[in-house]
Amino acid sequence: MMLEVRDLSVSYGTRRILDGVSFTVEAGQWLMLIGPNGAGKTTIVNAVSQGVSYTGQVLFEGKDVRRMRSRELARCLGVLTQNHYVGYSFTVEEVIRLGRYSHRPGYFEGGKDASEARVRDAVAKTGMGPFLRQSVLTLSGGELQRAFLAQLFVQDPRLLMLDEPTNHLDLIYQKQVFALVRKWMEDTGGAVVSVVHDLSLARMYGTHAVLLERGRPVVVGTIEEAFRPEVLNSVYGMDVGEWMRGLLNQWD
């Protein structure tokens, strides 16, 4: 078992954001965290990556992640957020190379041969070669997201956690990012956990899902189980399938 989350709960003051969420992720699986706004999807990513306090357990290959040092955790788990607030003028190459920090004695030293190979591979996969000398401050939203995705590939974790990785991106960048992540899974045998609002993308790329409602898991299982109409309609308070088919019919 790669990732095991047991009875995960998160509270902010007296407000319970997550309540008893449990799930597992194995190698080769792409788990989608789905549900309405405020269901607790991003909070799961933040808790698993040790960004917020929680009760319960998060285990990576049987080891409690609370006991892992930051560098050890970075070799296991990589996180891509939906927004990057960049206030520095590093080049794209410098940002990508920062992904190797957990594999080196210092941020910019040591392990050069392996690091160079990882950097070249990540740059080639994400198509960021033409931008390497460019400041990240000059990139478009899609280019910036691909730069940080390259950084994540260079980090070489076993599990990716993606919080709305294509939020606010044009269609072409949505397609590129999801295709890159799927290819990464095929090449490495790793696993992915994604927060996704677009149910069409979740259904297209996901193998498994946690369907959440007000911080509680309604379905934990395969993508087909989570997309049962009676369950999905109840959680979203609408006929989801009818709405989706109506959108598709606009293209006929």
C-alpha positions in Angstrom: 0.0 0.0 0.0 1.5 3.3 -1.0 -0.7 5.8 0.9 -3.1 5.0 3.6 -5.3 7.6 5.3 -7.1 6.6 8.4 -9.9 8.5 10.1 -8.6 11.9 9.0 -10.3 14.8 10.6 -9.5 18.5 10.5 -11.1 21.4 12.5 -10.6 25.1 12.4 -11.7 26.3 15.8 -15.2 24.8 16.4 -15.8 24.1 12.7 -15.1 20.6 11.5 -13.8 20.6 8.0 -13.0 16.9 7.6 -14.7 14.2 9.6 -13.4 10.7 9.6 -12.0 10.4 6.0 -10.3 7.1 5.2 -8.9 5.8 1.9 -5.9 4.1 0.3 -3.9 4.6 -2.8 -1.8 2.0 -4.6 0.8 2.3 -7.3 -0.7 2.9 -10.7 -3.9 4.5 -9.3 -5.2 8.0 -9.9 -7.5 8.9 -7.1 -9.9 11.9 -7.7 -11.1 13.9 -4.8 -14.5 15.2 -5.9 -17.5 16.9 -4.4 -19.1 20.4 -4.2 -17.3 23.5 -3.0 -16.5 23.4 0.7 -16.6 19.6 0.8 -13.0 19.4 2.2 -11.1 18.3 -0.9 -8.2 20.8 -0.7 -8.0 20.2 3.1 -7.2 16.5 2.4 -4.2 17.5 0.2 -3.0 20.0 2.9 -3.3 17.5 5.7 -1.6 14.6 3.9 1.2 16.9 2.8 1.5 18.1 6.5 0.3 21.6 5.7 -2.4 21.6 8.4 -2.9 19.9 11.8 -5.2 16.9 11.9 -6.3 13.9 13.9 -6.0 10.4 12.5 -3.1 8.8 10.6 -1.4 9.3 7.3 0.9 6.5 6.3 3.2 6.3 3.4 4.2 2.7 2.7 3.4 1.9 6.3 5.3 4.8 7.9 3.6 7.7 9.7 4.4 10.8 7.7 4.4 12.9 10.9 7.7 11.1 11.7 9.3 11.9 8.4 11.8 14.6 7.9 11.0 17.2 5.2 13.5 15.8 2.8 12.4 12.2 3.3 8.8 13.3 2.8 9.7 15.2 -0.4 11.2 12.0 -1.9 7.9 10.3 -1.3 5.3 13.0 -2.0 5.1 15.9 -4.4 2.5 18.6 -4.3 1.2 20.9 -7.1 -1.1 23.7 -6.0 -3.6 25.5 -8.1 -2.0 28.9 -7.7 1.6 30.0 -7.6 2.3 33.5 -6.2 5.7 34.1 -7.5 7.4 37.2 -6.2 11.0 36.6 -7.3 12.8 36.8 -10.6 14.3 33.3 -10.8 14.7 31.8 -14.2 12.6 28.8 -15.3 15.7 26.6 -15.1 16.4 27.7 -11.5 12.8 27.0 -10.4 12.9 23.6 -12.0 16.2 22.7 -10.4 14.9 23.5 -7.0 13.0 20.2 -7.3 16.2 18.3 -6.5 16.7 19.9 -3.1 15.7 16.7 -1.3 18.3 14.7 -3.1 21.3 16.9 -2.4 23.4 18.0 0.6 22.4 21.6 -0.3 20.0 23.3 -2.7 22.4 23.8 -5.6 25.1 21.2 -5.1 26.0 17.5 -5.3 24.6 14.5 -7.2 25.2 16.3 -10.5 24.9 13.5 -13.0 21.6 12.1 -11.7 20.2 15.6 -11.2 21.2 16.7 -14.7 19.4 13.6 -16.2 16.3 14.4 -14.2 16.3 18.0 -15.2 16.7 17.2 -18.9 13.9 14.6 -18.8 11.5 16.9 -17.0 12.2 19.8 -19.4 11.7 17.6 -22.4 8.4 16.1 -21.0 6.9 19.5 -20.2 8.2 21.3 -23.3 9.9 24.0 -21.2 13.1 24.1 -23.1 12.5 27.4 -24.9 11.8 29.1 -21.6 14.8 28.0 -19.4 16.5 31.4 -19.4 13.3 33.3 -19.0 12.1 34.8 -15.7 9.1 33.0 -14.2 7.6 36.4 -13.7 7.1 36.7 -17.5 5.3 33.3 -18.0 1.6 32.8 -18.7 -0.5 30.8 -16.3 -0.2 27.7 -18.4 3.5 28.1 -18.8 4.0 28.7 -15.1 2.0 25.6 -14.2 4.2 23.5 -16.6 7.3 24.9 -15.0 6.2 23.8 -11.5 5.1 20.5 -12.9 8.6 20.1 -14.3 9.9 20.9 -10.8 7.7 18.2 -9.4 9.0 15.7 -12.0 12.6 16.6 -11.1 11.8 16.1 -7.4 11.1 12.4 -8.4 8.5 11.5 -5.8 6.5 8.3 -5.7 3.1 10.0 -5.3 1.8 13.3 -6.8 -0.9 15.3 -5.0 -2.5 17.9 -7.3 -4.9 20.6 -6.1 -6.9 21.7 -9.1 -3.8 21.5 -11.4 -5.6 23.1 -14.4 -7.7 25.7 -12.5 -8.1 28.9 -14.6 -6.1 27.3 -17.5 -7.1 27.4 -21.2 -8.3 24.1 -22.7 -5.0 23.3 -24.4 -3.2 23.6 -21.1 -5.7 21.5 -19.3 -5.2 18.8 -21.9 -1.4 19.1 -21.7 -1.2 18.9 -17.9 -3.4 15.9 -17.6 -1.6 14.1 -20.4 1.7 14.8 -18.8 0.6 13.5 -15.4 -0.8 10.3 -17.0 2.5 9.8 -18.9 4.4 10.3 -15.7 2.3 7.5 -14.1 2.9 5.2 -16.9 6.7 5.8 -16.9 7.3 5.7 -13.2 4.6 3.4 -11.8 3.7 6.1 -9.4 0.3 7.2 -8.1 -1.7 10.4 -8.2 -4.3 12.1 -5.9 -6.1 15.0 -7.5 -8.6 17.6 -6.4 -10.8 18.1 -9.5 -13.9 20.2 -9.9 -14.5 19.2 -13.5 -16.3 15.9 -13.3 -15.6 15.1 -17.0 -11.9 15.3 -16.3 -12.2 13.2 -13.2 -14.1 10.5 -15.0 -11.8 10.5 -18.0 -8.5 10.2 -16.1 -9.4 8.8 -12.7 -9.3 5.2 -11.7 -10.6 5.7 -8.1 -12.4 8.5 -6.2 -13.4 9.8 -2.9 -16.7 11.6 -3.2 -17.1 14.1 -0.4 -20.0 16.0 1.1 -19.5 18.5 3.9 -16.3 17.0 5.0 -17.5 13.4 5.0 -16.8 10.6 2.5 -20.0 9.4 0.7 -18.2 7.0 -1.6 -14.7 5.6 -1.5 -14.0 3.3 -4.3 -13.6 3.0 -8.1 -14.5 5.9 -10.3 -17.5 4.0 -11.6 -18.8 3.6 -8.0 -18.4 7.3 -7.3 -20.2 8.2 -10.5 -23.4 6.2 -9.9 -26.2 8.7 -10.8 -28.2 8.3 -7.6 -25.2 9.0 -5.4 -23.8 11.9 -7.5 -27.1 13.5 -7.9 -27.8 13.4 -4.2 -24.4 15.0 -3.3 -24.6 17.8 -5.9 -28.4 18.3 -5.5 -29.1 18.1 -9.3 -29.2 15.7 -12.2 -25.5 15.7 -13.0 -25.8 13.4 -16.0 -28.6 15.5 -17.6 -26.6 18.7 -17.2 -23.4 17.1 -18.7 -25.3 15.7 -21.6 -26.9 19.0 -22.2 -23.5 20.7 -22.4 -22.3 18.1 -24.8 -25.3 18.5 -27.1 -24.3 22.1 -27.7 -21.6 20.7 -30.0 -24.0 18.7 -32.2 
